[in-house]
Amino acid sequence: MTIREDIAAARSVVVKIGSSALTSLDGGLDAVRLGMLADAIERRMRRGSDVVIVSSGAVSAGIAPLGLAKRPRDLATKQAAAAVGQLALVNEWSTSFARYNRVVAQVLLTAGDFARRDTHRNAQRTLDRLRSLKAIAVVNENDTTATSEIKFGDNDRLAALVAHLVGADALVLLSDVDGLYDADPRKGHANFVGEVLGPEDLDGVVAGAGGSLGTGGMASKLSAAKLAADGGIPVLLAAAADAEAALSGACSVGTVFGPRDSRMTARRFWVRHAADSSGALHLDAGAVRAVVQRRSSLLAAGITEVNGRFSEGDVVELLAPDHTVIARGVVSYDSAELPPMIGHQSHELPGESIRPVVHADDLVKL
């Protein structure tokens, strides 16, 4: 089947909806537009698909009720707007789906929930259980408690991570753009890109930042599409106004991104894309060749330097002699244990220290 046919036939779908599709600067949430999106999602579910919604709009929905003139820039006001808007957002989704006797559940996540393996698994179990109970999960970033500048990227990256978390068969990104162009179509001539099968299809593409209501933009959407495709998930990028066509069997609108040939395991995807790095191991040229070319485990003999404080089971970056990050992996030792071991062959180490520093099964090339 073609990529579009795969997306049309997907049994498990994550649908991400941008702020601009749900809100206006002067009127808060647009109940009519949100209701139309709920209608399109409901029709997709009635054809047998399981749908998880990743909904932006909390900060934007809080702008008008708080009397703000524009999207706030400082973190405290963003979080205040999110605290007001989140309640309105989930209530509107609940009202829209109540017409179909469907229960809506709110799931608030942060980057930290994906970075730690235990909370990552907890989020996965929660979403899986909600789906088994036939509830519709509406996922958003927990903007009210985020300690950084709310950097998921208008929820585009969050949507890609959620798609892999729930084992989705497709990711649909809906916003105010009808697909990928090689330049900003608002600034003059731009060519539409209908299909992306590999890096060569992105040659010459210039992606810009977001608008007044969102924090993402095409650069964020392109990054999220590549992330999901890297995890083996096909992606459709389309306008929210075309939601019916995007979610129907025709799937004839927008830009599609083809997935990699084989899907990463959840653990390897987490190591590569979601986990925080707790430190770094510098490798010599021989160890780089072993890791990159032969896909071998990393042994202490190939390490030249240890940076950071980490514990056994943490994720660390592996650096080439020129300081380029070549891989990430789950380390088997604490940072305090490694310095006496580096540069030594396995037969030179005590019996309890002969296991690989990073096993090949826990190592992902970048």
C-alpha positions in Angstrom: 0.0 0.0 0.0 1.0 3.6 -0.4 1.8 5.9 2.6 -1.6 7.6 2.2 -3.4 4.2 2.1 -1.5 3.1 5.3 -2.6 6.3 7.1 -6.2 5.9 5.9 -6.2 2.3 7.1 -4.5 2.9 10.4 -6.3 1.4 13.4 -4.5 3.5 16.0 -4.1 7.2 15.3 -2.8 10.2 17.2 -4.3 13.5 16.0 -2.5 16.7 17.0 -4.4 20.0 16.7 -2.7 23.3 16.9 -3.7 26.4 18.9 -4.6 28.4 15.7 -7.2 25.8 14.8 -9.0 26.0 18.1 -8.7 29.6 19.3 -8.7 33.2 18.2 -6.8 36.1 19.9 -9.9 38.1 20.8 -12.4 35.3 21.4 -10.7 32.5 23.2 -11.8 29.0 22.2 -13.8 28.6 19.0 -16.5 26.1 20.0 -17.7 25.7 16.4 -14.3 24.8 15.0 -13.6 22.5 17.9 -17.0 20.8 17.4 -16.3 20.3 13.7 -12.9 18.7 14.6 -14.7 16.4 17.1 -17.2 15.4 14.4 -14.3 14.4 12.0 -12.6 12.4 14.8 -15.8 10.7 15.8 -16.4 9.6 12.2 -12.9 8.2 12.1 -13.5 6.3 15.3 -16.8 4.9 13.9 -14.9 3.4 11.1 -12.9 1.4 13.7 -9.9 3.5 14.5 -8.7 4.2 18.0 -7.8 7.9 18.4 -5.7 9.8 20.9 -5.9 13.6 20.7 -3.0 15.9 21.4 -4.6 19.3 21.8 -2.8 22.6 22.0 -4.7 25.7 22.9 -4.5 26.0 26.7 -2.4 29.1 26.8 -4.2 30.7 23.9 -7.6 29.9 25.5 -6.6 31.8 28.6 -5.6 35.0 26.9 -9.0 36.5 26.4 -10.5 35.5 29.8 -7.5 37.1 31.6 -7.8 40.3 29.5 -4.4 39.9 27.9 -3.7 41.7 24.6 -1.5 39.1 23.1 0.2 35.8 23.8 2.4 36.3 26.9 6.2 36.0 26.7 7.2 35.5 30.3 6.8 32.0 31.9 4.7 33.1 34.9 2.0 34.7 32.7 2.1 31.7 30.3 1.5 29.4 33.1 -1.3 31.6 34.5 -3.0 31.6 31.1 -2.6 27.9 30.8 -4.2 27.4 34.2 -7.3 29.3 33.1 -7.3 27.9 29.5 -6.7 24.3 30.3 -10.0 24.0 32.2 -11.9 25.6 29.3 -10.2 23.5 26.7 -10.9 20.1 28.2 -14.5 21.1 29.1 -15.1 22.1 25.5 -13.7 18.8 24.2 -15.9 17.0 26.8 -19.0 18.8 25.7 -18.3 18.1 22.0 -17.8 14.4 22.5 -20.7 14.1 25.0 -23.0 14.5 21.9 -21.7 11.0 21.0 -21.9 9.6 24.5 -18.1 9.5 24.7 -16.1 10.1 27.9 -13.1 12.4 27.6 -10.0 12.1 29.9 -7.4 14.8 30.3 -3.8 13.7 30.3 -1.2 16.3 31.2 2.5 15.5 30.4 5.8 17.2 30.6 9.2 16.6 28.9 10.3 15.1 32.2 7.6 12.4 32.1 9.2 11.1 28.9 12.8 11.6 30.1 12.5 9.2 33.1 11.9 5.6 32.2 9.5 5.0 35.2 7.2 7.9 34.4 7.4 7.1 30.7 6.0 3.6 31.4 3.4 5.0 33.7 2.1 7.4 31.0 2.1 4.5 28.6 0.0 2.3 31.0 -2.4 5.1 31.7 -3.1 5.8 28.0 -3.4 2.2 27.2 -5.9 1.7 30.0 -8.0 4.7 28.9 -8.1 3.3 25.4 -9.2 -0.1 26.6 -12.0 1.6 28.6 -13.1 3.4 25.4 -12.3 6.9 26.8 -10.9 9.6 24.5 -7.6 10.8 25.9 -6.9 14.5 25.3 -3.2 15.0 25.9 -1.5 18.4 26.4 1.7 19.6 27.9 1.4 20.4 31.6 2.1 24.1 30.9 1.2 25.2 34.5 4.2 23.4 36.1 6.8 23.3 33.2 10.0 24.7 34.6 11.5 25.5 31.2 10.1 27.8 28.5 7.4 25.3 27.5 9.7 23.9 24.7 7.8 20.9 23.4 7.2 23.0 20.3 3.4 23.7 20.2 2.9 20.1 21.1 4.3 18.8 17.8 7.2 17.0 19.5 4.8 15.8 22.2 2.5 14.4 19.6 5.3 12.4 18.0 6.4 11.0 21.3 2.8 10.1 22.3 2.4 8.4 18.9 5.3 6.1 19.7 4.3 5.7 23.3 0.9 4.3 22.4 2.2 2.3 19.4 0.1 4.3 16.9 -0.1 3.3 13.3 -0.3 6.9 12.1 0.2 10.5 13.3 -1.9 13.4 11.9 -0.8 16.9 12.5 -3.5 19.5 12.0 -2.8 23.2 12.1 -3.3 26.4 10.0 -1.1 25.2 7.1 -2.2 22.8 4.4 1.1 21.0 4.1 4.8 21.4 3.5 6.2 24.0 1.2 9.8 24.6 0.3 9.4 28.2 1.5 6.9 30.4 3.3 3.9 30.6 0.9 2.8 33.9 2.5 6.0 35.6 1.3 5.7 34.8 -2.4 6.4 31.8 -4.7 6.7 28.5 -2.9 6.4 24.9 -4.2 4.2 22.4 -2.4 5.8 19.2 -1.2 3.2 16.4 -1.2 5.4 13.5 -0.1 8.6 13.1 1.9 10.2 9.7 1.6 13.7 10.6 2.7 16.2 13.4 3.5 16.6 14.1 -0.2 13.0 15.2 -0.5 13.8 18.0 2.0 16.7 19.5 0.0 16.1 23.2 -0.3 13.1 23.3 2.1 13.2 26.3 4.4 10.9 26.0 7.5 9.9 29.0 9.6 8.7 29.7 13.2 5.2 29.9 14.5 2.5 32.6 14.5 1.0 34.8 17.2 -1.2 32.1 18.9 1.2 29.1 18.7 4.8 28.4 19.6 5.6 25.9 16.8 5.6 26.7 13.1 6.7 24.6 10.2 10.1 23.9 11.7 8.5 22.3 14.7 6.1 20.3 12.6 8.8 19.1 10.3 11.0 18.1 13.2 8.1 16.2 14.8 7.2 14.5 11.5 10.8 13.3 11.1 10.9 12.1 14.7 7.7 10.0 14.2 8.8 8.7 10.9 12.2 7.7 12.4 10.2 5.6 14.9 8.3 3.8 12.0 5.1 5.9 12.1 3.8 7.5 8.9 2.7 11.1 9.3 0.2 13.4 7.6 0.5 17.1 7.9 -2.6 19.0 6.9 -4.8 22.0 7.6 -7.4 21.7 10.4 -9.9 23.0 7.9 -9.3 19.8 5.9 -9.7 17.6 9.0 -12.6 15.6 7.4 -10.5 14.8 4.3 -7.4 14.1 6.4 -9.1 11.7 8.7 -11.3 10.0 6.0 -10.5 7.0 4.0 -9.5 9.2 1.1 -6.6 10.9 2.9 -6.1 13.1 -0.1 -4.8 16.3 1.4 -1.6 17.6 3.0 1.9 16.2 3.0 2.7 12.7 3.9 6.0 11.5 5.5 7.1 7.9 5.0 8.3 5.9 8.0 11.6 4.1 8.3 11.5 0.5 7.1 11.6 -1.0 10.6 10.0 0.3 13.8 12.3 0.9 16.8 11.5 -0.8 20.0 10.0 1.4 22.7 13.1 1.2 24.7 15.5 2.2 21.9 13.2 5.0 20.8 13.2 6.3 24.4 17.0 6.2 24.6 17.3 8.1 21.3 14.6 10.7 21.5 13.0 11.0 24.9 15.5 10.3 27.7 17.6 13.1 29.3 21.3 12.6 29.0 23.0 12.5 32.4 26.6 12.6 31.2 29.0 11.8 28.4 31.7 9.2 27.5 34.5 10.3 25.2 35.7 7.5 22.9 38.9 6.8 20.9 38.7 6.2 17.2 38.7 2.4 17.5 35.7 2.5 19.9 33.8 4.8 17.5 34.3 2.3 14.6 33.2 -0.5 16.8 30.0 1.3 17.9 29.1 2.9 14.6 30.3 0.4 12.0 30.1 -3.0 13.8 27.3 -2.1 16.2 29.3 -3.5 19.1 29.0 -2.9 22.8 31.1 -0.2 24.3 34.0 -1.5 26.4 36.1 0.4 29.0 39.2 0.1 26.8 37.7 2.5 24.2 36.8 5.3 26.7 39.2 8.2 27.1 37.2 10.5 29.4 34.1 10.5 31.6 32.0 13.7 32.1 29.0 14.3 34.4 27.4 12.5 37.3 25.3 9.5 36.5 24.1 6.2 37.9 23.8 2.7 36.5 20.8 2.7 34.2 21.1 6.4 33.2 21.4 7.5 29.6 24.7 9.0 28.5 26.0 10.4 25.2 28.9 8.8 23.4 31.3 11.3 21.8 33.9 10.9 19.1 37.4 12.4 19.5 36.2 15.6 17.7 33.4 15.8 20.4 30.6 14.9 17.9 27.8 12.9 19.6 27.7 9.6 17.7 25.3 7.6 19.9 23.3 7.4 23.1 23.0 4.5 25.4 22.1 3.1 28.9 25.3 3.0 31.0 26.0 -0.1 33.2 28.2 1.7 35.8 28.0 4.8 38.1 30.2 7.7 37.0 32.4 7.2 40.1 33.1 3.6 39.1 34.3 4.3 35.5 37.5 6.5 35.8 39.7 3.7 37.1 38.5 1.4 34.4 38.9 3.5 31.3 41.6 2.4 28.8 41.8 -1.1 30.3 41.1 -4.3 28.5 38.5 -6.6 30.0 41.1 -9.2 31.2 42.8 -6.4 33.2 39.7 -5.6 35.2 38.2 -7.3 38.3 35.7 -10.0 37.7 32.7 -7.8 38.6 33.8 -5.1 36.1 34.0 -7.1 32.8 30.5 -6.4 31.5 30.2 -3.8 28.7 30.0 -0.1 29.8 27.1 0.2 27.3 25.6 -3.0 25.9 24.8 -3.0 22.2 21.2 -3.7 23.0 21.0 -0.5 24.9 22.9 1.7 22.4 21.4 3.8 19.6 23.4 5.5 16.9 22.6 9.1 16.0 
